[in-house]
Amino acid sequence: MLLTGTYPRTLDDKKRMTLPRRLRELLQEPTTLFLAPGPDQSLWVYTQQALERLAEKLERTPTKPETRVFELLHFAQTEAIDVDRSGRILIPDRLLQLAGLKHEVVLIGVRDHLELWDAERWQNYLAQNASRFDRVAEAAFASG
């Protein structure tokens, strides 16, 4: 499954966010998702299958100190969260604070997972990096 797109969202007073219907359908109406800390003060949102694929990939990765640190910090802070009948998820306080999420957030499809960003931080990220797109695209696809 390929996850793409940018979805502006809001957190309600109870720190819940409604997943867009299109994403819920693409994810096959999940009843549980997993929230984990991600880079750039974001939260990564996984299905169980995607999280298991990440674990399997790490299992095949040569053992390095960085891999162990990532595994400990990532998996120890990952939380299973329920998706209610209305398609809402409750963001746990600890992860909400870790990502600095306020009322306005953005949900972004990034290949095999979703990322949840504070809307202002996402706009700053775009402003800082959009002009580099051509260069990073060339570097990302350069053989070698």
N, C-alpha and C positions, 0 to 999 in steps of 0.2 A: 504494500500500500504506500502510495506516495502522498505525503501531506504538503500542501502548499497554501499560500494565501496569507492575508493580513486581515484580522478581525478585531476592530475596536470593540471593547466591552466595558462594562462598569461593574464594580463590586457593590453589592447592596450593603445595608447597615449591619447585616449578619456575616459579612465577608464572603458572600456567595457570588458566584459568577455563572451565568447561563452559557452553556456551550452552544455554538451555532448549530442549527438543525443539520445543515450540510455536513458538518464535521461529525456529528453524532451518527448520521447515516453511514458515512465513510468508515467510521470506527465500528460499525455494526452494533449500534446502540449499547455501548458498554454500561455495565452496572458498577464497575470499579475501574478507576484509573490510578496511576501512581505519579505523585509529585516529588521532584528531586531538585536539589540545587544545581544550577547550571552556571556557565561562565557569564561574565558581564553582569552579574547580579540579576540573573533571570531565573525562572523556574522552568524545568523541563517537565513535560507532561507525557507520560508513556501509557500505552496499553500494556497488559501483562506480557503479551507476546513480544513486543518491542523491547521491554525491559529484560526479558529472558535472552533475546538475541544479543543485547549489549553485554550481559553477563557471559554468554558463550564466547563472544569476541574477545573479551578480557581474559578469559580462560586460555585462549589460544595465543595471547600476547606474551612475548618473552618477559620473564619476571624482571622488573626493574623497581627501584624504590619509589619512583613516581607513580607506577601502576598501583602499588599497594596503598599509597597515600590517597590516590583518587578513589579506589574501591572503598576504603574506610570512610572517607568524607562523603562520598556520594551515596552509597548504599545505607550507611548508618542514619542518614538524614532523609532518606526516601520514605514517604508515607503513602499507604493505600488510602484512597478517598472514594467515597460512594458518589455515584451519579444518581440524583433523585429522579422521580418520574417526570419532572419538568425540565430535566437536562441540566440541572444546576450542580455545581461542585462547591464545597465549603473549603476555603483555603485556611489551613491551620495557622494559628497566630505565629508560631515559630518561623514557618516558611514565609509568611506574609512579611514579617519583619526582616528576615534574611534578604528578601528581594526588594525591600523598600516599596512595596505596592501600596498605592493610594486608591482613590475612588476610580480613576480612569486608568484602564489597563489595555494592553494589546496582546492578542493571542496570534501567534505566527506559526505557520506550517513550515517545518524544516526537515524535509525528506521523510524520516522515519519516526519523528516525534514532533510535539508542539512545544513552543516556548511561550512563557507568559512574562511579559515585561510591563513595568510601569510605563504609561503612555509618554510621559515627558522624557524619561530616559531613552525610550525607543526613538523618539524624534531627534534627540541629541545624537544618538548612535548613527542614524541616517545622515544627519547633517555633517558629521565628522567623516563618514566613510563613503558616501554616495559618489563623490568625485574620484575615488580610487577604484571604482568598479571595473573599468577596463583593464587596469594594471593587475588587479588581483585575479581577474578572470583569466588573463593570459598566463599568469604564474601558476594558477590552479591546474590549468590544462596543459602546461608545458611538459613534454616528455623528459624523462631523465631521472 
